[in-house]
């Protein structure tokens, strides 16, 4: 359930980032710094979708193990890769905001 909330949050955050550029353009000429907002938003939305796919996959693994009476799988490689990509993207977004919009 936590992974589904994370995925939904990332998708929502991506939508907000992507729409900021459009909203700023409606208020007047949008700053050139916001030209990459749709791409950044799409990347966050894609990560959110990936989180939901991973949540479904892990649920199915745990369900299969529970029905078979086997111990729960404990592979963390995919989770660490996903978490690392979210951290990297967040750091890049923070750096972008600090250098371009501040």
BARO-509110 format. One record per residue (C-alpha): residue number from 0; residue in three letters; z, y, x. Coordinates in nm, 4 decimals. Example, Ala and Ser with C-alpha at 12.3 -4.5 7.8 and 13.67 -1.06 7.14 Angstrom:
BEGIN
+------+------+----------+----------+----------+
: resi : resn :       pz :       py :       px :
+------+------+----------+----------+----------+
:    0 :  ALA :   0.7800 :  -0.4500 :   1.2300 :
:    1 :  SER :   0.7140 :  -0.1060 :   1.3670 :
+------+------+----------+----------+----------+
This chain:
BEGIN
+------+------+----------+----------+----------+
: resi : resn :       pz :       py :       px :
+------+------+----------+----------+----------+
:    0 :  UNK :   0.0000 :   0.0000 :   0.0000 :
:    1 :  UNK :   0.0747 :   0.2378 :   0.2865 :
:    2 :  UNK :  -0.2752 :   0.1873 :   0.4284 :
:    3 :  UNK :  -0.4281 :   0.2727 :   0.0911 :
:    4 :  UNK :  -0.2274 :   0.5965 :   0.0788 :
:    5 :  UNK :  -0.3329 :   0.6760 :   0.4335 :
:    6 :  UNK :  -0.6978 :   0.6120 :   0.3516 :
:    7 :  UNK :  -0.6851 :   0.8233 :   0.0386 :
:    8 :  UNK :  -0.5168 :   1.1057 :   0.2299 :
:    9 :  UNK :  -0.7807 :   1.0983 :   0.5029 :
:   10 :  UNK :  -1.0619 :   1.1007 :   0.2478 :
:   11 :  UNK :  -0.9036 :   1.3958 :   0.0655 :
:   12 :  UNK :  -0.8437 :   1.5820 :   0.3910 :
:   13 :  UNK :  -1.2049 :   1.5251 :   0.4917 :
:   14 :  UNK :  -1.3268 :   1.6606 :   0.1597 :
:   15 :  UNK :  -1.1144 :   1.9725 :   0.2010 :
:   16 :  UNK :  -1.2404 :   2.0321 :   0.5545 :
:   17 :  UNK :  -1.6022 :   1.9890 :   0.4464 :
:   18 :  UNK :  -1.5661 :   2.2248 :   0.1507 :
:   19 :  UNK :  -1.3965 :   2.5026 :   0.3493 :
:   20 :  UNK :  -1.7295 :   2.5943 :   0.5087 :
:   21 :  UNK :  -1.8984 :   2.6138 :   0.1689 :
:   22 :  UNK :  -1.6137 :   2.8181 :   0.0214 :
:   23 :  UNK :  -1.6143 :   3.0584 :   0.3162 :
:   24 :  UNK :  -1.9906 :   3.0999 :   0.2782 :
:   25 :  UNK :  -1.9422 :   3.2030 :  -0.0850 :
:   26 :  UNK :  -1.6990 :   3.4757 :   0.0231 :
:   27 :  UNK :  -1.9486 :   3.6295 :   0.2629 :
:   28 :  UNK :  -2.1147 :   3.5223 :   0.5845 :
:   29 :  UNK :  -1.9282 :   3.2172 :   0.7105 :
:   30 :  UNK :  -1.8086 :   3.2310 :   1.0709 :
:   31 :  UNK :  -2.0206 :   3.0295 :   1.3109 :
:   32 :  UNK :  -1.7077 :   2.8317 :   1.3990 :
:   33 :  UNK :  -1.7203 :   2.6639 :   1.0557 :
:   34 :  UNK :  -2.0684 :   2.5197 :   1.1087 :
:   35 :  UNK :  -1.9195 :   2.1828 :   1.2067 :
:   36 :  UNK :  -1.6812 :   2.1653 :   0.9092 :
:   37 :  UNK :  -1.9030 :   1.9282 :   0.7047 :
:   38 :  UNK :  -1.9375 :   1.6897 :   1.0000 :
:   39 :  UNK :  -1.5634 :   1.6907 :   1.0713 :
:   40 :  UNK :  -1.4943 :   1.6365 :   0.7022 :
:   41 :  UNK :  -1.7369 :   1.3451 :   0.6885 :
:   42 :  UNK :  -1.5707 :   1.1846 :   0.9924 :
:   43 :  UNK :  -1.2258 :   1.2096 :   0.8321 :
:   44 :  UNK :  -1.3628 :   1.0696 :   0.5041 :
:   45 :  UNK :  -1.5239 :   0.7811 :   0.6941 :
:   46 :  UNK :  -1.1927 :   0.7065 :   0.8676 :
:   47 :  UNK :  -1.0229 :   0.7063 :   0.5285 :
:   48 :  UNK :  -1.2780 :   0.4607 :   0.3970 :
:   49 :  UNK :  -1.2259 :   0.2444 :   0.7048 :
:   50 :  UNK :  -0.8488 :   0.2522 :   0.6434 :
:   51 :  UNK :  -0.9043 :   0.1244 :   0.2900 :
:   52 :  UNK :  -1.1327 :  -0.1534 :   0.4135 :
:   53 :  UNK :  -0.8710 :  -0.2509 :   0.6717 :
:   54 :  UNK :  -0.6019 :  -0.2484 :   0.4017 :
:   55 :  UNK :  -0.8044 :  -0.4852 :   0.1859 :
:   56 :  UNK :  -0.8772 :  -0.7154 :   0.4796 :
:   57 :  UNK :  -0.5115 :  -0.7298 :   0.5854 :
:   58 :  UNK :  -0.4021 :  -0.7890 :   0.2266 :
:   59 :  UNK :  -0.6388 :  -1.0842 :   0.2000 :
:   60 :  UNK :  -0.5124 :  -1.2274 :   0.5318 :
:   61 :  UNK :  -0.1491 :  -1.1983 :   0.4243 :
:   62 :  UNK :  -0.2233 :  -1.3402 :   0.0794 :
:   63 :  UNK :  -0.4032 :  -1.6406 :   0.2259 :
:   64 :  UNK :  -0.1154 :  -1.7039 :   0.4664 :
:   65 :  UNK :   0.1446 :  -1.6694 :   0.1900 :
:   66 :  UNK :  -0.0392 :  -1.9103 :  -0.0408 :
:   67 :  UNK :  -0.0722 :  -2.1629 :   0.2403 :
:   68 :  UNK :   0.2922 :  -2.1294 :   0.3388 :
:   69 :  UNK :   0.1879 :  -2.0204 :   0.6867 :
:   70 :  UNK :   0.3463 :  -1.7400 :   0.8879 :
:   71 :  UNK :   0.2009 :  -1.3937 :   0.8388 :
:   72 :  UNK :  -0.0715 :  -1.2949 :   1.0880 :
:   73 :  UNK :   0.0398 :  -1.0389 :   1.3441 :
:   74 :  UNK :  -0.2776 :  -0.9043 :   1.5048 :
:   75 :  UNK :  -0.2343 :  -0.5386 :   1.5956 :
:   76 :  UNK :  -0.5541 :  -0.4716 :   1.7935 :
:   77 :  UNK :  -0.7493 :  -0.3299 :   1.5003 :
:   78 :  UNK :  -0.4557 :  -0.1205 :   1.3849 :
:   79 :  UNK :  -0.4047 :   0.0262 :   1.7297 :
:   80 :  UNK :  -0.7741 :   0.1094 :   1.7574 :
:   81 :  UNK :  -0.7722 :   0.2790 :   1.4192 :
:   82 :  UNK :  -0.4528 :   0.4716 :   1.4931 :
:   83 :  UNK :  -0.5934 :   0.5797 :   1.8282 :
:   84 :  UNK :  -0.9124 :   0.7114 :   1.6681 :
:   85 :  UNK :  -0.7134 :   0.9089 :   1.4089 :
:   86 :  UNK :  -0.4922 :   1.0551 :   1.6824 :
:   87 :  UNK :  -0.7970 :   1.1458 :   1.8930 :
:   88 :  UNK :  -0.9760 :   1.3088 :   1.6002 :
:   89 :  UNK :  -0.6604 :   1.4997 :   1.5043 :
:   90 :  UNK :  -0.6194 :   1.6225 :   1.8607 :
:   91 :  UNK :  -0.9831 :   1.7341 :   1.8752 :
:   92 :  UNK :  -0.9476 :   1.9151 :   1.5433 :
:   93 :  UNK :  -0.6303 :   2.0870 :   1.6652 :
:   94 :  UNK :  -0.7983 :   2.1899 :   1.9886 :
:   95 :  UNK :  -1.0969 :   2.3200 :   1.7929 :
:   96 :  UNK :  -0.8759 :   2.5251 :   1.5636 :
:   97 :  UNK :  -0.6718 :   2.6654 :   1.8507 :
:   98 :  UNK :  -0.9725 :   2.7661 :   2.0606 :
:   99 :  UNK :  -1.2201 :   2.8789 :   1.7941 :
:  100 :  UNK :  -1.0301 :   3.0082 :   1.4970 :
:  101 :  UNK :  -0.7185 :   3.1543 :   1.6574 :
+------+------+----------+----------+----------+
